[in-house]
Amino acid sequence: MPSLLKDEAGCDPVYPVHRLDRTTQGVMVYALSEDAARRLSAMIQQGQLEKTYLAVVEGVPEGSQGEYTDLLYFDRRKNKSYVVKRERKGVKQARLQYEVLQTIVHEGKQISLLRIRLMTGRTHQIRVQFASRKTPLVGDRRYGSHIPADHIQLCSAGLSFTHPFTGEDLSFSYEPTDGYFNRFNL
């Protein structure tokens, strides 16, 4: 993305502030200076950047809305996260809130569209937290999905934060229209 932004928008240099899994679509924040990148990264660590995602999961989570808090361990060799029961080296707490927006039946199976607000940002967090509750993201074979899709049905749908220099409140959004997202009334 930095090289694409450099070529297409004439932005140079470009500093990624956070990341998305390769198959996740949606909005991201990039900084145009090291100082801005440092300040934005600090804001993320302090929970001052609000991240909202849309996801399509197999089944229906318990409750129309809720909060998941888990301990996650990321195994770098396997490139996979796991929910674990106790703290140890490399284990980090993960929190998110979700709301079920709509549930439909697709080919005899229930699938649900969720709005998710990340409170922490751990590797594969959304994917593993829902999979551990038997509601994997559609298309996410690594974490147990049985419904095929061209890509994992996860979208970074919104970012809100305060500009690190001007103090202006900024908000950006993206509405997915492909894959299983287009089966729901967004």
Number of C-alpha atoms within 10 A of each C-alpha: 11 15 13 11 14 13 11 9 9 11 14 14 14 19 18 16 18 13 12 15 11 8 12 16 20 18 19 18 14 19 20 13 12 14 13 17 20 15 16 24 18 15 16 19 13 11 15 15 20 17 23 21 24 26 26 28 30 25 19 20 20 10 10 12 14 13 15 15 14 21 17 24 24 18 12 8 6 7 10 15 20 20 20 14 11 11 12 10 6 9 18 17 16 21 18 19 15 21 17 21 16 16 17 15 11 13 8 7 10 13 25 25 27 22 20 24 20 22 22 19 18 17 20 17 23 22 24 25 25 17 21 14 12 17 23 30 30 28 23 23 15 14 22 18 19 13 17 11 14 12 17 26 25 29 24 22 21 19 19 16 19 16 14 16 9 7 9 10 10 11 13 14 16 15 16 19 11 11 15 23 19 10 12 15 8 11
